[in-house]
């Protein structure tokens, strides 16, 4: 009977421990979901029309474009889609970021880095130098 008494106490505490652990896990998950909702709550897809030219205003046909987060510690990275509209013309759709860094380059040209802010224009002409 002493063995049963010794084993009975932990068995009776198991539901309480389980409820506490599950409550902690649920609270932790809820906090992460709320953080993500806060981060992306008011963001929308930004559509930016780019015209990529050289210093003589000739359109550059083979531009390389990338979008990077404004800060290296940003938890949510911008997602983007590039649509080539024509030679030297690109439509860039960016989601999950109001401010980001836009890098534009082309073979034979220096890469240009642009800090895009919430109030920046959605129509941009980017001049690349050799």
Residue frames as qw, qx, qy, qz and C-alpha x, y, z in Angstrom:
[[0.000, 0.882, 0.471, 0.000, 0.00, 0.00, 0.00],
 [0.320, -0.734, 0.093, 0.592, 2.86, 2.43, 0.61],
 [0.354, -0.036, 0.599, 0.717, 3.94, 2.09, -3.02],
 [0.108, 0.666, 0.658, 0.335, 0.44, 2.97, -4.20],
 [0.224, -0.896, -0.254, 0.287, 0.42, 6.05, -1.94],
 [0.381, -0.511, 0.331, 0.696, 3.80, 7.18, -3.32],
 [0.255, 0.143, 0.690, 0.663, 2.67, 6.71, -6.96],
 [0.058, 0.735, 0.676, 0.008, -0.80, 8.20, -6.42],
 [0.152, -0.783, -0.117, 0.592, 0.37, 11.81, -5.75],
 [0.135, -0.356, 0.500, 0.778, 2.20, 12.38, -9.09],
 [0.104, 0.350, 0.842, 0.396, -0.67, 10.76, -11.02],
 [0.033, -0.801, -0.561, 0.209, -3.15, 13.17, -9.41],
 [0.152, -0.730, 0.086, 0.661, -0.92, 16.17, -10.27],
 [0.422, 0.049, 0.664, 0.615, -0.49, 15.20, -13.95],
 [0.206, 0.745, 0.574, 0.269, -3.68, 16.94, -15.23],
 [0.192, -0.934, -0.099, 0.285, -2.70, 20.16, -13.43],
 [0.422, -0.480, 0.465, 0.612, 0.81, 20.11, -14.88],
 [0.394, 0.315, 0.708, 0.495, -0.59, 19.33, -18.33],
 [0.086, 0.891, 0.442, 0.054, -3.04, 22.25, -18.15],
 [0.282, -0.846, 0.127, 0.434, -0.27, 24.66, -17.08],
 [0.442, -0.235, 0.610, 0.614, 2.06, 23.50, -19.88],
 [0.306, 0.527, 0.685, 0.398, -0.69, 23.69, -22.53],
 [0.042, -0.943, -0.293, 0.153, -1.68, 27.16, -21.27],
 [0.350, -0.677, 0.321, 0.562, 1.90, 28.36, -21.59],
 [0.403, 0.056, 0.705, 0.580, 2.20, 26.94, -25.14],
 [0.192, 0.746, 0.607, 0.196, -1.13, 28.51, -26.18],
 [0.150, -0.931, -0.092, 0.321, -0.15, 31.91, -24.75],
 [0.415, -0.453, 0.492, 0.616, 3.23, 31.73, -26.50],
 [0.347, 0.303, 0.726, 0.510, 1.64, 30.92, -29.87],
 [0.064, 0.879, 0.473, -0.003, -1.00, 33.64, -29.46],
 [0.271, -0.814, 0.114, 0.502, 1.77, 36.18, -28.76],
 [0.382, -0.191, 0.624, 0.655, 3.63, 35.23, -31.95],
 [0.243, 0.578, 0.702, 0.339, 0.45, 35.47, -34.04],
 [0.068, -0.935, -0.291, 0.192, -0.38, 38.91, -32.61],
 [0.357, -0.614, 0.325, 0.624, 3.18, 40.08, -33.33],
 [0.333, 0.107, 0.708, 0.614, 2.92, 39.03, -36.97],
 [0.109, 0.776, 0.605, 0.141, -0.53, 40.63, -37.28],
 [0.203, -0.881, -0.062, 0.424, 0.94, 43.87, -35.90],
 [0.394, -0.381, 0.501, 0.670, 3.86, 43.76, -38.34],
 [0.149, 0.133, 0.728, 0.656, 1.76, 43.26, -41.49],
 [0.149, 0.592, 0.681, -0.405, -1.54, 44.79, -40.38],
 [0.261, 0.828, 0.156, -0.472, -1.52, 47.98, -42.44],
 [0.201, -0.433, 0.636, 0.606, 0.78, 46.94, -45.26],
 [0.738, 0.546, 0.250, -0.307, -0.43, 46.64, -48.80],
 [0.748, 0.161, 0.411, 0.497, 1.09, 45.60, -52.08],
 [0.017, 0.797, -0.133, -0.589, 3.00, 48.51, -53.58],
 [0.745, 0.466, 0.373, 0.297, 3.25, 48.70, -57.34],
 [0.197, -0.768, 0.241, 0.560, 6.24, 50.66, -58.61],
 [0.751, 0.627, 0.165, 0.125, 6.90, 51.38, -62.27],
 [0.497, -0.612, 0.337, 0.515, 10.60, 51.59, -63.05],
 [0.654, 0.752, -0.038, 0.072, 12.27, 53.02, -66.13],
 [0.715, -0.485, 0.287, 0.414, 15.94, 52.04, -66.25],
 [0.542, 0.830, 0.000, 0.132, 18.18, 54.23, -68.42],
 [0.718, -0.042, -0.059, 0.692, 21.84, 55.13, -68.93],
 [0.217, -0.552, -0.131, 0.794, 23.19, 58.69, -68.63],
 [0.034, 0.083, -0.493, -0.865, 22.16, 59.37, -72.27],
 [0.580, 0.166, 0.328, -0.727, 18.59, 58.33, -71.38],
 [0.552, 0.204, -0.712, -0.384, 18.79, 55.15, -73.51],
 [0.859, -0.299, 0.109, -0.400, 16.74, 52.30, -72.06],
 [0.036, -0.482, 0.873, -0.068, 18.82, 49.47, -70.59],
 [0.740, 0.007, -0.475, -0.476, 17.45, 46.06, -71.65],
 [0.770, -0.087, -0.621, 0.117, 18.96, 43.63, -69.10],
 [0.205, -0.626, 0.378, -0.651, 18.54, 45.14, -65.66],
 [0.527, -0.158, -0.794, 0.257, 18.97, 43.17, -62.44],
 [0.362, -0.566, 0.058, -0.739, 16.60, 44.17, -59.64],
 [0.509, -0.210, -0.788, 0.277, 16.45, 43.06, -56.02],
 [0.413, -0.697, -0.050, -0.584, 14.46, 44.13, -53.00],
 [0.521, 0.012, -0.696, 0.494, 15.95, 43.87, -49.51],
 [0.407, -0.768, -0.482, 0.113, 14.59, 44.76, -46.08],
 [0.026, 0.923, -0.094, 0.372, 15.30, 48.26, -44.81],
 [0.324, -0.700, 0.571, -0.281, 17.04, 46.85, -41.72],
 [0.411, 0.296, -0.862, -0.027, 18.93, 43.58, -41.36],
 [0.083, 0.013, 0.866, -0.493, 16.96, 42.69, -38.20],
 [0.604, 0.068, -0.085, -0.789, 13.52, 42.96, -39.89],
 [0.497, -0.047, 0.843, -0.203, 11.64, 39.78, -39.09],
 [0.653, 0.551, 0.504, -0.129, 9.37, 39.94, -42.10],
 [0.339, -0.244, 0.525, 0.742, 11.23, 40.10, -45.40],
 [0.476, 0.507, -0.029, -0.718, 9.63, 41.89, -48.36],
 [0.596, 0.216, 0.745, 0.206, 8.22, 39.63, -51.05],
 [0.233, 0.638, -0.169, -0.714, 8.26, 40.96, -54.58],
 [0.692, 0.374, 0.590, 0.182, 7.35, 40.14, -58.13],
 [0.066, -0.519, 0.351, 0.777, 8.94, 41.68, -61.20],
 [0.634, 0.569, 0.524, 0.006, 7.06, 42.03, -64.46],
 [0.309, -0.201, 0.415, 0.832, 8.96, 43.18, -67.54],
 [0.399, 0.712, 0.369, -0.444, 6.72, 45.67, -69.32],
 [0.647, 0.757, -0.006, 0.091, 9.15, 46.44, -72.15],
 [0.715, 0.271, -0.216, 0.607, 12.79, 47.13, -72.83],
 [0.258, 0.232, -0.338, 0.875, 14.13, 49.00, -69.80],
 [0.477, -0.347, 0.048, -0.806, 10.68, 49.13, -68.18],
 [0.366, -0.084, -0.904, 0.206, 9.66, 47.04, -65.21],
 [0.564, -0.554, -0.088, -0.606, 6.65, 46.85, -62.90],
 [0.318, 0.164, -0.810, 0.465, 7.64, 45.86, -59.39],
 [0.646, -0.549, -0.246, -0.469, 5.01, 44.65, -56.89],
 [0.285, 0.273, -0.729, 0.559, 6.25, 44.57, -53.28],
 [0.674, -0.558, -0.326, -0.357, 4.36, 43.10, -50.32],
 [0.797, -0.474, -0.288, 0.237, 5.08, 42.93, -46.57],
 [0.544, -0.264, -0.072, 0.793, 7.19, 46.06, -46.49],
 [0.137, 0.949, 0.268, -0.098, 6.50, 49.78, -46.54],
 [0.035, 0.907, -0.404, -0.114, 10.16, 50.72, -46.61],
 [0.933, -0.023, 0.284, 0.219, 12.87, 48.71, -48.32],
 [0.183, -0.647, 0.493, 0.553, 16.11, 48.92, -50.26],
 [0.796, 0.566, 0.189, -0.101, 15.91, 48.62, -54.02],
 [0.387, -0.522, 0.568, 0.505, 19.07, 47.58, -55.89],
 [0.724, 0.654, 0.176, -0.132, 19.20, 48.02, -59.65],
 [0.296, -0.584, 0.593, 0.468, 22.10, 47.09, -61.88],
 [0.826, 0.536, 0.045, -0.168, 22.89, 45.78, -65.36],
 [0.852, -0.018, 0.221, 0.475, 25.85, 44.12, -67.09],
 [0.491, 0.390, 0.127, 0.769, 28.49, 46.81, -67.70],
 [0.186, -0.727, -0.063, -0.658, 26.84, 49.28, -65.27],
 [0.096, 0.183, -0.705, 0.678, 27.32, 50.05, -61.58],
 [0.320, -0.528, -0.787, -0.013, 24.59, 48.89, -59.23],
 [0.133, -0.433, 0.090, -0.887, 22.48, 51.70, -57.80],
 [0.282, -0.343, -0.823, 0.355, 20.99, 51.43, -54.30],
 [0.242, -0.436, -0.165, -0.851, 17.79, 53.32, -53.52],
 [0.000, 0.182, 0.799, -0.573, 16.08, 53.57, -50.13],
 [0.276, -0.421, -0.581, -0.640, 12.35, 53.34, -50.86],
 [0.070, 0.085, 0.608, -0.786, 10.15, 55.02, -48.23],
 [0.232, 0.541, 0.773, -0.237, 6.38, 55.05, -47.73],
 [0.232, 0.821, 0.177, -0.491, 6.10, 58.48, -49.36],
 [0.251, -0.345, 0.633, 0.646, 8.37, 57.67, -52.35],
 [0.538, 0.407, -0.228, -0.702, 6.99, 57.94, -55.86],
 [0.792, 0.105, 0.595, -0.086, 5.54, 54.90, -57.61],
 [0.707, 0.687, 0.076, 0.145, 6.94, 56.15, -60.95],
 [0.482, -0.730, 0.334, 0.350, 10.73, 56.11, -60.96],
 [0.711, 0.660, -0.210, 0.123, 13.42, 56.65, -63.57],
 [0.733, -0.568, 0.281, 0.248, 16.69, 55.07, -62.52],
 [0.500, 0.805, -0.319, 0.015, 19.87, 56.19, -64.25],
 [0.907, -0.286, 0.169, 0.259, 22.74, 53.72, -64.18],
 [0.111, 0.889, -0.415, -0.155, 26.38, 54.76, -64.69],
 [0.912, 0.284, -0.270, 0.123, 29.11, 52.70, -66.27]]
